[in-house]
Amino acid sequence: MNILRTSSNLIVGIRRPGRYAPGTYLLSALSLLLLVPSSSSAITKADKHRGRSPNHSLSRAEVKKVEARLSEMGYGSGPVDGVIDGVSRVALIAFQKWEGRKVTGQLSREDSDLIMNATAPVPKDTGYRHVEVDLDRQVLVLTDADGVVRRVLPVSTGSDRHYHEKGMSGMAYTPRGRFRIYAKLSGWKKSPLGLLYYPSYFSDGLAIHGNPSVPQKPESHGCIRIPMSAAAEISRLLPVGTIVLIYDKQSFVSAKDWVKADKQKQEANMRQ
């Protein structure tokens, strides 16, 4: 006789310190798992060797075309091999955020069709090398000297909430405006509120840096979190002096006058 076991949820009230206001409780649901076989969406090494596509509705050849197109548009996708790995998911999330789609990190047939027919992101400011952070979309856009987009990444910025953490308190806010990278470090850097990976500082200790956690929405203390897989690359592409534009729907400010002033200064120095 088979015995059917059902799982029940245990709801526990937990007091959490940190950025949550005093007295806030989180509900944590702990479920007992049934010991029955289940299918998984994870792609194993064995799957790669057998040439399986990470999405059963798409062939591996189709996935390779999607990866190639994402790379062409600046999203990056890692190896163009028809297998959706961690780097490919970062690219998918960046695309979904830019296009205002539901963020899943999964490649559906609909997403595939949209990617193949999409146009590359266009920055707010053009004509010079800089980086933009769109707070509404929660993406970072890096351009080249001609203003063409070369890299698009998902980010998580300041949550706009008060925090009380590690003996510190304040507003988790990412400032809007125009800035320059003024300092940078390689590898890990310990800060009062946590660890930063390859930080590039742009304002009062705030930095663009790698973090293992890059939520779909703003959750940082004010820094601009980017995926760990892209942190070292982005650090190399943001030398000291790089212009950083941070904006939302109401706050965009161009830095073309800065670029003009920089050029005039360089020309004056050459004449001396």
PyRosetta script that sets phi, psi and omega in degrees:
from pyrosetta import init, pose_from_sequence

init()
pose = pose_from_sequence("MNILRTSSNLIVGIRRPGRYAPGTYLLSALSLLLLVPSSSSAITKADKHRGRSPNHSLSRAEVKKVEARLSEMGYGSGPVDGVIDGVSRVALIAFQKWEGRKVTGQLSREDSDLIMNATAPVPKDTGYRHVEVDLDRQVLVLTDADGVVRRVLPVSTGSDRHYHEKGMSGMAYTPRGRFRIYAKLSGWKKSPLGLLYYPSYFSDGLAIHGNPSVPQKPESHGCIRIPMSAAAEISRLLPVGTIVLIYDKQSFVSAKDWVKADKQKQEANMRQ")
pose.set_psi(1, 128.4)
pose.set_omega(1, 179.9)
pose.set_phi(2, -83.1)
pose.set_psi(2, 138.5)
pose.set_omega(2, 178.9)
pose.set_phi(3, -108.6)
pose.set_psi(3, 121.8)
pose.set_omega(3, 179.5)
pose.set_phi(4, -92.1)
pose.set_psi(4, 119.7)
pose.set_omega(4, 178.4)
pose.set_phi(5, -101.0)
pose.set_psi(5, 131.6)
pose.set_omega(5, 177.4)
pose.set_phi(6, -106.0)
pose.set_psi(6, 152.0)
pose.set_omega(6, 179.2)
pose.set_phi(7, -98.9)
pose.set_psi(7, 149.0)
pose.set_omega(7, 177.7)
pose.set_phi(8, -123.9)
pose.set_psi(8, 151.5)
pose.set_omega(8, -178.4)
pose.set_phi(9, -98.0)
pose.set_psi(9, 137.2)
pose.set_omega(9, 178.4)
pose.set_phi(10, -108.3)
pose.set_psi(10, 115.8)
pose.set_omega(10, -178.7)
pose.set_phi(11, -97.7)
pose.set_psi(11, 121.2)
pose.set_omega(11, -174.2)
pose.set_phi(12, -122.2)
pose.set_psi(12, 132.1)
pose.set_omega(12, 174.9)
pose.set_phi(13, -85.5)
pose.set_psi(13, 123.6)
pose.set_omega(13, -177.8)
pose.set_phi(14, -123.0)
pose.set_psi(14, 130.2)
pose.set_omega(14, 174.5)
pose.set_phi(15, -86.4)
pose.set_psi(15, 124.5)
pose.set_omega(15, -178.1)
pose.set_phi(16, -113.8)
pose.set_psi(16, 131.9)
pose.set_omega(16, 173.5)
pose.set_phi(17, -81.8)
pose.set_psi(17, -179.9)
pose.set_omega(17, 172.6)
pose.set_phi(18, 104.1)
pose.set_psi(18, -137.8)
pose.set_omega(18, -171.3)
pose.set_phi(19, -72.7)
pose.set_psi(19, -16.7)
pose.set_omega(19, 179.9)
pose.set_phi(20, -74.9)
pose.set_psi(20, 145.0)
pose.set_omega(20, -179.0)
pose.set_phi(21, -65.7)
pose.set_psi(21, 151.0)
pose.set_omega(21, -179.5)
pose.set_phi(22, -55.2)
pose.set_psi(22, 138.0)
pose.set_omega(22, 176.8)
pose.set_phi(23, 88.7)
pose.set_psi(23, -2.6)
pose.set_omega(23, 178.6)
pose.set_phi(24, -74.7)
pose.set_psi(24, 137.4)
pose.set_omega(24, 178.5)
pose.set_phi(25, -116.8)
pose.set_psi(25, 140.6)
pose.set_omega(25, 174.4)
pose.set_phi(26, -105.9)
pose.set_psi(26, 142.5)
pose.set_omega(26, 175.4)
pose.set_phi(27, -97.5)
pose.set_psi(27, 123.2)
pose.set_omega(27, -179.3)
pose.set_phi(28, -113.3)
pose.set_psi(28, 123.0)
pose.set_omega(28, -178.5)
pose.set_phi(29, -100.0)
pose.set_psi(29, 117.8)
pose.set_omega(29, 179.3)
pose.set_phi(30, -109.5)
pose.set_psi(30, 121.6)
pose.set_omega(30, -175.9)
pose.set_phi(31, -114.1)
pose.set_psi(31, 140.6)
pose.set_omega(31, 172.4)
pose.set_phi(32, -78.8)
pose.set_psi(32, 135.1)
pose.set_omega(32, -176.3)
pose.set_phi(33, -94.4)
pose.set_psi(33, 137.0)
pose.set_omega(33, 174.1)
pose.set_phi(34, -78.2)
pose.set_psi(34, 135.9)
pose.set_omega(34, -180.0)
pose.set_phi(35, -85.6)
pose.set_psi(35, 70.0)
pose.set_omega(35, 178.9)
pose.set_phi(36, -128.3)
pose.set_psi(36, 152.0)
pose.set_omega(36, 179.6)
pose.set_phi(37, -62.7)
pose.set_psi(37, 142.4)
pose.set_omega(37, 177.0)
pose.set_phi(38, -142.0)
pose.set_psi(38, 153.2)
pose.set_omega(38, 178.1)
pose.set_phi(39, -83.5)
pose.set_psi(39, 155.1)
pose.set_omega(39, -179.2)
pose.set_phi(40, -129.2)
pose.set_psi(40, 147.4)
pose.set_omega(40, 178.1)
pose.set_phi(41, -89.2)
pose.set_psi(41, -4.3)
pose.set_omega(41, -178.7)
pose.set_phi(42, -68.6)
pose.set_psi(42, 143.8)
pose.set_omega(42, 179.3)
pose.set_phi(43, -99.2)
pose.set_psi(43, 119.5)
pose.set_omega(43, -178.8)
pose.set_phi(44, -93.6)
pose.set_psi(44, 168.1)
pose.set_omega(44, 176.4)
pose.set_phi(45, -60.4)
pose.set_psi(45, -35.8)
pose.set_omega(45, 178.9)
pose.set_phi(46, -62.4)
pose.set_psi(46, -39.1)
pose.set_omega(46, 177.7)
pose.set_phi(47, -60.3)
pose.set_psi(47, -42.7)
pose.set_omega(47, -179.1)
pose.set_phi(48, -61.4)
pose.set_psi(48, -42.7)
pose.set_omega(48, -178.5)
pose.set_phi(49, -66.1)
pose.set_psi(49, -31.7)
pose.set_omega(49, 179.9)
pose.set_phi(50, -84.2)
pose.set_psi(50, -4.0)
pose.set_omega(50, 176.9)
pose.set_phi(51, 75.8)
pose.set_psi(51, 25.4)
pose.set_omega(51, -179.8)
pose.set_phi(52, -76.0)
pose.set_psi(52, 143.8)
pose.set_omega(52, 174.4)
pose.set_phi(53, -80.3)
pose.set_psi(53, 143.9)
pose.set_omega(53, 177.6)
pose.set_phi(54, -70.9)
pose.set_psi(54, -10.3)
pose.set_omega(54, 175.6)
pose.set_phi(55, -128.2)
pose.set_psi(55, 118.1)
pose.set_omega(55, -171.9)
pose.set_phi(56, -65.4)
pose.set_psi(56, -17.1)
pose.set_omega(56, 179.1)
pose.set_phi(57, -87.9)
pose.set_psi(57, -7.4)
pose.set_omega(57, -179.2)
pose.set_phi(58, -121.1)
pose.set_psi(58, 140.3)
pose.set_omega(58, 175.9)
pose.set_phi(59, -77.5)
pose.set_psi(59, 163.2)
pose.set_omega(59, 179.1)
pose.set_phi(60, -62.8)
pose.set_psi(60, -36.4)
pose.set_omega(60, 178.2)
pose.set_phi(61, -63.1)
pose.set_psi(61, -39.6)
pose.set_omega(61, 178.0)
pose.set_phi(62, -65.4)
pose.set_psi(62, -41.2)
pose.set_omega(62, 179.5)
pose.set_phi(63, -63.3)
pose.set_psi(63, -38.3)
pose.set_omega(63, 177.9)
pose.set_phi(64, -61.9)
pose.set_psi(64, -39.6)
pose.set_omega(64, 178.5)
pose.set_phi(65, -64.9)
pose.set_psi(65, -39.5)
pose.set_omega(65, 178.2)
pose.set_phi(66, -63.5)
pose.set_psi(66, -45.1)
pose.set_omega(66, 179.6)
pose.set_phi(67, -60.8)
pose.set_psi(67, -42.8)
pose.set_omega(67, -179.9)
pose.set_phi(68, -63.9)
pose.set_psi(68, -40.3)
pose.set_omega(68, -179.5)
pose.set_phi(69, -68.2)
pose.set_psi(69, -39.9)
pose.set_omega(69, 177.1)
pose.set_phi(70, -60.0)
pose.set_psi(70, -42.5)
pose.set_omega(70, 178.5)
pose.set_phi(71, -63.7)
pose.set_psi(71, -42.0)
pose.set_omega(71, 180.0)
pose.set_phi(72, -60.3)
pose.set_psi(72, -35.3)
pose.set_omega(72, -177.2)
pose.set_phi(73, -85.5)
pose.set_psi(73, -3.8)
pose.set_omega(73, 176.9)
pose.set_phi(74, 100.5)
pose.set_psi(74, -0.4)
pose.set_omega(74, -179.0)
pose.set_phi(75, -77.5)
pose.set_psi(75, -24.8)
pose.set_omega(75, -176.5)
pose.set_phi(76, 71.3)
pose.set_psi(76, 149.6)
pose.set_omega(76, -179.6)
pose.set_phi(77, -149.2)
pose.set_psi(77, 4.2)
pose.set_omega(77, -174.0)
pose.set_phi(78, 74.7)
pose.set_psi(78, -156.4)
pose.set_omega(78, 179.5)
pose.set_phi(79, -60.3)
pose.set_psi(79, 134.6)
pose.set_omega(79, 176.4)
pose.set_phi(80, -85.3)
pose.set_psi(80, 83.7)
pose.set_omega(80, -173.1)
pose.set_phi(81, -126.4)
pose.set_psi(81, 5.3)
pose.set_omega(81, 179.4)
pose.set_phi(82, 79.4)
pose.set_psi(82, 10.8)
pose.set_omega(82, 180.0)
pose.set_phi(83, -121.8)
pose.set_psi(83, 124.1)
pose.set_omega(83, 179.4)
pose.set_phi(84, -80.7)
pose.set_psi(84, 108.5)
pose.set_omega(84, 177.7)
pose.set_phi(85, -110.5)
pose.set_psi(85, -166.2)
pose.set_omega(85, -177.1)
pose.set_phi(86, -60.9)
pose.set_psi(86, -40.8)
pose.set_omega(86, -179.8)
pose.set_phi(87, -68.1)
pose.set_psi(87, -38.6)
pose.set_omega(87, 177.9)
pose.set_phi(88, -63.2)
pose.set_psi(88, -39.0)
pose.set_omega(88, 179.2)
pose.set_phi(89, -64.9)
pose.set_psi(89, -38.6)
pose.set_omega(89, 176.0)
pose.set_phi(90, -58.6)
pose.set_psi(90, -43.7)
pose.set_omega(90, 179.0)
pose.set_phi(91, -63.0)
pose.set_psi(91, -42.9)
pose.set_omega(91, 179.2)
pose.set_phi(92, -63.1)
pose.set_psi(92, -42.6)
pose.set_omega(92, 179.5)
pose.set_phi(93, -63.4)
pose.set_psi(93, -42.4)
pose.set_omega(93, 178.1)
pose.set_phi(94, -60.9)
pose.set_psi(94, -43.9)
pose.set_omega(94, 178.4)
pose.set_phi(95, -61.8)
pose.set_psi(95, -47.5)
pose.set_omega(95, -178.3)
pose.set_phi(96, -62.4)
pose.set_psi(96, -39.1)
pose.set_omega(96, 177.9)
pose.set_phi(97, -66.6)
pose.set_psi(97, -45.7)
pose.set_omega(97, -178.7)
pose.set_phi(98, -61.0)
pose.set_psi(98, -41.7)
pose.set_omega(98, -176.2)
pose.set_phi(99, -84.4)
pose.set_psi(99, -1.7)
pose.set_omega(99, 178.7)
pose.set_phi(100, 72.9)
pose.set_psi(100, 26.8)
pose.set_omega(100, 179.3)
pose.set_phi(101, -91.8)
pose.set_psi(101, 168.6)
pose.set_omega(101, 174.3)
pose.set_phi(102, -63.7)
pose.set_psi(102, 129.2)
pose.set_omega(102, -175.8)
pose.set_phi(103, -85.9)
pose.set_psi(103, 114.2)
pose.set_omega(103, -179.0)
pose.set_phi(104, -125.2)
pose.set_psi(104, -27.0)
pose.set_omega(104, -173.7)
pose.set_phi(105, 71.2)
pose.set_psi(105, 9.6)
pose.set_omega(105, 179.3)
pose.set_phi(106, -111.2)
pose.set_psi(106, 143.9)
pose.set_omega(106, -178.3)
pose.set_phi(107, -95.7)
pose.set_psi(107, 105.1)
pose.set_omega(107, 175.9)
pose.set_phi(108, -94.5)
pose.set_psi(108, 168.8)
pose.set_omega(108, 175.8)
pose.set_phi(109, -60.8)
pose.set_psi(109, -40.3)
pose.set_omega(109, 179.3)
pose.set_phi(110, -63.3)
pose.set_psi(110, -44.7)
pose.set_omega(110, 177.7)
pose.set_phi(111, -62.0)
pose.set_psi(111, -40.9)
pose.set_omega(111, 179.3)
pose.set_phi(112, -58.3)
pose.set_psi(112, -46.8)
pose.set_omega(112, -179.9)
pose.set_phi(113, -63.4)
pose.set_psi(113, -40.0)
pose.set_omega(113, 180.0)
pose.set_phi(114, -66.7)
pose.set_psi(114, -41.3)
pose.set_omega(114, 179.9)
pose.set_phi(115, -62.7)
pose.set_psi(115, -44.0)
pose.set_omega(115, -177.4)
pose.set_phi(116, -67.0)
pose.set_psi(116, -21.4)
pose.set_omega(116, -178.9)
pose.set_phi(117, -111.2)
pose.set_psi(117, 5.8)
pose.set_omega(117, -177.0)
pose.set_phi(118, -80.9)
pose.set_psi(118, 162.1)
pose.set_omega(118, 172.2)
pose.set_phi(119, -107.0)
pose.set_psi(119, 155.9)
pose.set_omega(119, -178.6)
pose.set_phi(120, -66.2)
pose.set_psi(120, 148.9)
pose.set_omega(120, 176.7)
pose.set_phi(121, -58.3)
pose.set_psi(121, 148.4)
pose.set_omega(121, 178.4)
pose.set_phi(122, -117.5)
pose.set_psi(122, 128.7)
pose.set_omega(122, -179.0)
pose.set_phi(123, -72.8)
pose.set_psi(123, 162.9)
pose.set_omega(123, 176.9)
pose.set_phi(124, -69.2)
pose.set_psi(124, -42.3)
pose.set_omega(124, -179.5)
pose.set_phi(125, -109.5)
pose.set_psi(125, 142.8)
pose.set_omega(125, -178.5)
pose.set_phi(126, -131.1)
pose.set_psi(126, 167.5)
pose.set_omega(126, 172.9)
pose.set_phi(127, 94.1)
pose.set_psi(127, 0.1)
pose.set_omega(127, 178.2)
pose.set_phi(128, -157.1)
pose.set_psi(128, 159.7)
pose.set_omega(128, -177.5)
pose.set_phi(129, -78.4)
pose.set_psi(129, 126.1)
pose.set_omega(129, 179.8)
pose.set_phi(130, -166.4)
pose.set_psi(130, 178.6)
pose.set_omega(130, 176.3)
pose.set_phi(131, -126.7)
pose.set_psi(131, 140.0)
pose.set_omega(131, 178.2)
pose.set_phi(132, -119.4)
pose.set_psi(132, 145.7)
pose.set_omega(132, 174.1)
pose.set_phi(133, -124.0)
pose.set_psi(133, 112.0)
pose.set_omega(133, 179.6)
pose.set_phi(134, -90.5)
pose.set_psi(134, 107.2)
pose.set_omega(134, -175.7)
pose.set_phi(135, -71.0)
pose.set_psi(135, -28.3)
pose.set_omega(135, 179.4)
pose.set_phi(136, -72.0)
pose.set_psi(136, -44.5)
pose.set_omega(136, 179.4)
pose.set_phi(137, -82.0)
pose.set_psi(137, -21.2)
pose.set_omega(137, -174.3)
pose.set_phi(138, 60.9)
pose.set_psi(138, 54.2)
pose.set_omega(138, 176.4)
pose.set_phi(139, -136.5)
pose.set_psi(139, 154.0)
pose.set_omega(139, 172.5)
pose.set_phi(140, -109.3)
pose.set_psi(140, 135.9)
pose.set_omega(140, -179.4)
pose.set_phi(141, -124.9)
pose.set_psi(141, 121.6)
pose.set_omega(141, 178.7)
pose.set_phi(142, -107.6)
pose.set_psi(142, 129.3)
pose.set_omega(142, -179.4)
pose.set_phi(143, -113.0)
pose.set_psi(143, 163.7)
pose.set_omega(143, 175.3)
pose.set_phi(144, -93.8)
pose.set_psi(144, -171.1)
pose.set_omega(144, -175.8)
pose.set_phi(145, -64.1)
pose.set_psi(145, -22.5)
pose.set_omega(145, 177.2)
pose.set_phi(146, -91.2)
pose.set_psi(146, -0.6)
pose.set_omega(146, -179.1)
pose.set_phi(147, 84.2)
pose.set_psi(147, 10.4)
pose.set_omega(147, 178.4)
pose.set_phi(148, -83.6)
pose.set_psi(148, 135.8)
pose.set_omega(148, -178.2)
pose.set_phi(149, -67.3)
pose.set_psi(149, 126.8)
pose.set_omega(149, 178.9)
pose.set_phi(150, -111.8)
pose.set_psi(150, -21.7)
pose.set_omega(150, -178.0)
pose.set_phi(151, -153.5)
pose.set_psi(151, 135.6)
pose.set_omega(151, 175.7)
pose.set_phi(152, -129.4)
pose.set_psi(152, 128.6)
pose.set_omega(152, -177.4)
pose.set_phi(153, -132.7)
pose.set_psi(153, 148.0)
pose.set_omega(153, 170.6)
pose.set_phi(154, -74.7)
pose.set_psi(154, 145.5)
pose.set_omega(154, 178.5)
pose.set_phi(155, -133.5)
pose.set_psi(155, 168.9)
pose.set_omega(155, 168.2)
pose.set_phi(156, -133.7)
pose.set_psi(156, 123.6)
pose.set_omega(156, -175.7)
pose.set_phi(157, -110.1)
pose.set_psi(157, -169.9)
pose.set_omega(157, -176.1)
pose.set_phi(158, -57.5)
pose.set_psi(158, 138.4)
pose.set_omega(158, -175.1)
pose.set_phi(159, -77.8)
pose.set_psi(159, -10.6)
pose.set_omega(159, -176.0)
pose.set_phi(160, 62.5)
pose.set_psi(160, 27.2)
pose.set_omega(160, 175.8)
pose.set_phi(161, -117.0)
pose.set_psi(161, 154.6)
pose.set_omega(161, 173.4)
pose.set_phi(162, -72.6)
pose.set_psi(162, 142.6)
pose.set_omega(162, 176.7)
pose.set_phi(163, -128.4)
pose.set_psi(163, 150.7)
pose.set_omega(163, 174.2)
pose.set_phi(164, -134.0)
pose.set_psi(164, 101.4)
pose.set_omega(164, -170.0)
pose.set_phi(165, -150.7)
pose.set_psi(165, 135.0)
pose.set_omega(165, 176.2)
pose.set_phi(166, 52.4)
pose.set_psi(166, 40.7)
pose.set_omega(166, 178.8)
pose.set_phi(167, 76.7)
pose.set_psi(167, 8.0)
pose.set_omega(167, -179.9)
pose.set_phi(168, -121.7)
pose.set_psi(168, 155.0)
pose.set_omega(168, 176.3)
pose.set_phi(169, -144.0)
pose.set_psi(169, 155.0)
pose.set_omega(169, -179.8)
pose.set_phi(170, 169.4)
pose.set_psi(170, -171.3)
pose.set_omega(170, 176.6)
pose.set_phi(171, -101.7)
pose.set_psi(171, 127.6)
pose.set_omega(171, 179.3)
pose.set_phi(172, -79.8)
pose.set_psi(172, 85.5)
pose.set_omega(172, -171.0)
pose.set_phi(173, -126.8)
pose.set_psi(173, 132.2)
pose.set_omega(173, 172.1)
pose.set_phi(174, -98.2)
pose.set_psi(174, 116.8)
pose.set_omega(174, -176.2)
pose.set_phi(175, -66.2)
pose.set_psi(175, 144.9)
pose.set_omega(175, 173.7)
pose.set_phi(176, -92.3)
pose.set_psi(176, 151.8)
pose.set_omega(176, 177.2)
pose.set_phi(177, 135.3)
pose.set_psi(177, -159.4)
pose.set_omega(177, -179.6)
pose.set_phi(178, -120.2)
pose.set_psi(178, 138.0)
pose.set_omega(178, -172.7)
pose.set_phi(179, -141.0)
pose.set_psi(179, 175.1)
pose.set_omega(179, 171.6)
pose.set_phi(180, -131.2)
pose.set_psi(180, 147.0)
pose.set_omega(180, 171.0)
pose.set_phi(181, -66.5)
pose.set_psi(181, 122.3)
pose.set_omega(181, -177.0)
pose.set_phi(182, -112.4)
pose.set_psi(182, -12.9)
pose.set_omega(182, 177.8)
pose.set_phi(183, -162.9)
pose.set_psi(183, 158.1)
pose.set_omega(183, 179.3)
pose.set_phi(184, -156.7)
pose.set_psi(184, 156.9)
pose.set_omega(184, -180.0)
pose.set_phi(185, -136.9)
pose.set_psi(185, 152.5)
pose.set_omega(185, 176.4)
pose.set_phi(186, -97.1)
pose.set_psi(186, 148.2)
pose.set_omega(186, 178.0)
pose.set_phi(187, 72.4)
pose.set_psi(187, -151.1)
pose.set_omega(187, -175.9)
pose.set_phi(188, -87.4)
pose.set_psi(188, 142.7)
pose.set_omega(188, 175.4)
pose.set_phi(189, -132.0)
pose.set_psi(189, 127.3)
pose.set_omega(189, 178.5)
pose.set_phi(190, -84.6)
pose.set_psi(190, 128.5)
pose.set_omega(190, 176.6)
pose.set_phi(191, -118.8)
pose.set_psi(191, 168.3)
pose.set_omega(191, -179.4)
pose.set_phi(192, -58.1)
pose.set_psi(192, -26.1)
pose.set_omega(192, -176.3)
pose.set_phi(193, -111.0)
pose.set_psi(193, 7.4)
pose.set_omega(193, 177.8)
pose.set_phi(194, 148.0)
pose.set_psi(194, -173.7)
pose.set_omega(194, -178.0)
pose.set_phi(195, -95.0)
pose.set_psi(195, 140.0)
pose.set_omega(195, 177.6)
pose.set_phi(196, -117.6)
pose.set_psi(196, 136.9)
pose.set_omega(196, -179.1)
pose.set_phi(197, -108.3)
pose.set_psi(197, 120.3)
pose.set_omega(197, -177.1)
pose.set_phi(198, 49.1)
pose.set_psi(198, 59.1)
pose.set_omega(198, -178.5)
pose.set_phi(199, -73.4)
pose.set_psi(199, 139.2)
pose.set_omega(199, 170.9)
pose.set_phi(200, -119.2)
pose.set_psi(200, 109.5)
pose.set_omega(200, -171.5)
pose.set_phi(201, -83.2)
pose.set_psi(201, 137.3)
pose.set_omega(201, -178.9)
pose.set_phi(202, -127.4)
pose.set_psi(202, -17.2)
pose.set_omega(202, -179.1)
pose.set_phi(203, -165.7)
pose.set_psi(203, 114.0)
pose.set_omega(203, 170.9)
pose.set_phi(204, 47.3)
pose.set_psi(204, 48.7)
pose.set_omega(204, 177.7)
pose.set_phi(205, 84.4)
pose.set_psi(205, -5.9)
pose.set_omega(205, 175.5)
pose.set_phi(206, -82.0)
pose.set_psi(206, 143.5)
pose.set_omega(206, -173.8)
pose.set_phi(207, -142.9)
pose.set_psi(207, 158.2)
pose.set_omega(207, 164.0)
pose.set_phi(208, -87.8)
pose.set_psi(208, 120.1)
pose.set_omega(208, -174.3)
pose.set_phi(209, -152.7)
pose.set_psi(209, 157.9)
pose.set_omega(209, 176.4)
pose.set_phi(210, -73.9)
pose.set_psi(210, 147.9)
pose.set_omega(210, 177.3)
pose.set_phi(211, -151.5)
pose.set_psi(211, 139.2)
pose.set_omega(211, 179.1)
pose.set_phi(212, -62.9)
pose.set_psi(212, -21.7)
pose.set_omega(212, -179.3)
pose.set_phi(213, -114.7)
pose.set_psi(213, 112.5)
pose.set_omega(213, 175.1)
pose.set_phi(214, -124.2)
pose.set_psi(214, 85.0)
pose.set_omega(214, -177.8)
pose.set_phi(215, -62.8)
pose.set_psi(215, 166.5)
pose.set_omega(215, -179.4)
pose.set_phi(216, -72.4)
pose.set_psi(216, -18.3)
pose.set_omega(216, -178.1)
pose.set_phi(217, -123.4)
pose.set_psi(217, 170.3)
pose.set_omega(217, 179.9)
pose.set_phi(218, -62.9)
pose.set_psi(218, 122.6)
pose.set_omega(218, -178.3)
pose.set_phi(219, -142.0)
pose.set_psi(219, 4.0)
pose.set_omega(219, -176.2)
pose.set_phi(220, -85.9)
pose.set_psi(220, 177.1)
pose.set_omega(220, 175.5)
pose.set_phi(221, -82.9)
pose.set_psi(221, -4.6)
pose.set_omega(221, -178.0)
pose.set_phi(222, 144.1)
pose.set_psi(222, -23.3)
pose.set_omega(222, 175.7)
pose.set_phi(223, -69.5)
pose.set_psi(223, 170.6)
pose.set_omega(223, 177.1)
pose.set_phi(224, -107.8)
pose.set_psi(224, 104.2)
pose.set_omega(224, -179.7)
pose.set_phi(225, -80.5)
pose.set_psi(225, 136.1)
pose.set_omega(225, 173.6)
pose.set_phi(226, -127.3)
pose.set_psi(226, 161.6)
pose.set_omega(226, -179.4)
pose.set_phi(227, -60.8)
pose.set_psi(227, 144.7)
pose.set_omega(227, 179.9)
pose.set_phi(228, -56.9)
pose.set_psi(228, -37.8)
pose.set_omega(228, -175.5)
pose.set_phi(229, -63.9)
pose.set_psi(229, -20.5)
pose.set_omega(229, -177.7)
pose.set_phi(230, -108.7)
pose.set_psi(230, -4.3)
pose.set_omega(230, -170.8)
pose.set_phi(231, -61.3)
pose.set_psi(231, -48.9)
pose.set_omega(231, -177.7)
pose.set_phi(232, -65.2)
pose.set_psi(232, -41.5)
pose.set_omega(232, 179.8)
pose.set_phi(233, -62.3)
pose.set_psi(233, -46.9)
pose.set_omega(233, -179.0)
pose.set_phi(234, -64.9)
pose.set_psi(234, -38.1)
pose.set_omega(234, 177.7)
pose.set_phi(235, -58.8)
pose.set_psi(235, -42.5)
pose.set_omega(235, 179.0)
pose.set_phi(236, -64.6)
pose.set_psi(236, -30.5)
pose.set_omega(236, -176.1)
pose.set_phi(237, -88.5)
pose.set_psi(237, -1.6)
pose.set_omega(237, -179.7)
pose.set_phi(238, -120.8)
pose.set_psi(238, 72.7)
pose.set_omega(238, 177.8)
pose.set_phi(239, -65.3)
pose.set_psi(239, 162.3)
pose.set_omega(239, 176.1)
pose.set_phi(240, -56.7)
pose.set_psi(240, 133.6)
pose.set_omega(240, -177.4)
pose.set_phi(241, 103.8)
pose.set_psi(241, -15.6)
pose.set_omega(241, 179.8)
pose.set_phi(242, -59.6)
pose.set_psi(242, 133.6)
pose.set_omega(242, 178.7)
pose.set_phi(243, -77.8)
pose.set_psi(243, 135.3)
pose.set_omega(243, 178.8)
pose.set_phi(244, -121.6)
pose.set_psi(244, 121.5)
pose.set_omega(244, 176.9)
pose.set_phi(245, -107.7)
pose.set_psi(245, 123.8)
pose.set_omega(245, -179.8)
pose.set_phi(246, -121.5)
pose.set_psi(246, 126.1)
pose.set_omega(246, -173.0)
pose.set_phi(247, -152.7)
pose.set_psi(247, 161.4)
pose.set_omega(247, 167.6)
pose.set_phi(248, -125.6)
pose.set_psi(248, -163.2)
pose.set_omega(248, -174.2)
pose.set_phi(249, -62.0)
pose.set_psi(249, -29.0)
pose.set_omega(249, -174.2)
pose.set_phi(250, -107.5)
pose.set_psi(250, 0.7)
pose.set_omega(250, -165.4)
pose.set_phi(251, -126.7)
pose.set_psi(251, 16.6)
pose.set_omega(251, -176.6)
pose.set_phi(252, -69.0)
pose.set_psi(252, 133.8)
pose.set_omega(252, 175.0)
pose.set_phi(253, -131.3)
pose.set_psi(253, 124.8)
pose.set_omega(253, 178.8)
pose.set_phi(254, -72.2)
pose.set_psi(254, 156.1)
pose.set_omega(254, 175.7)
pose.set_phi(255, -118.3)
pose.set_psi(255, 20.4)
pose.set_omega(255, -179.0)
pose.set_phi(256, -63.6)
pose.set_psi(256, -30.0)
pose.set_omega(256, 176.9)
pose.set_phi(257, -68.6)
pose.set_psi(257, -32.5)
pose.set_omega(257, 174.2)
pose.set_phi(258, -63.3)
pose.set_psi(258, -44.5)
pose.set_omega(258, -178.7)
pose.set_phi(259, -62.4)
pose.set_psi(259, -42.3)
pose.set_omega(259, 178.5)
pose.set_phi(260, -62.5)
pose.set_psi(260, -42.9)
pose.set_omega(260, 179.5)
pose.set_phi(261, -65.3)
pose.set_psi(261, -39.6)
pose.set_omega(261, 177.8)
pose.set_phi(262, -61.0)
pose.set_psi(262, -42.1)
pose.set_omega(262, -179.2)
pose.set_phi(263, -65.3)
pose.set_psi(263, -42.7)
pose.set_omega(263, 179.0)
pose.set_phi(264, -63.3)
pose.set_psi(264, -38.4)
pose.set_omega(264, 178.7)
pose.set_phi(265, -65.1)
pose.set_psi(265, -42.6)
pose.set_omega(265, 179.3)
pose.set_phi(266, -63.6)
pose.set_psi(266, -41.6)
pose.set_omega(266, -180.0)
pose.set_phi(267, -65.7)
pose.set_psi(267, -38.3)
pose.set_omega(267, 178.5)
pose.set_phi(268, -65.3)
pose.set_psi(268, -39.8)
pose.set_omega(268, 178.8)
pose.set_phi(269, -65.9)
pose.set_psi(269, -35.0)
pose.set_omega(269, -179.5)
pose.set_phi(270, -69.7)
pose.set_psi(270, -29.7)
pose.set_omega(270, -179.1)
pose.set_phi(271, -77.9)
pose.set_psi(271, -16.4)
pose.set_omega(271, -178.0)
pose.set_phi(272, -76.5)
pose.dump_pdb("model.pdb")
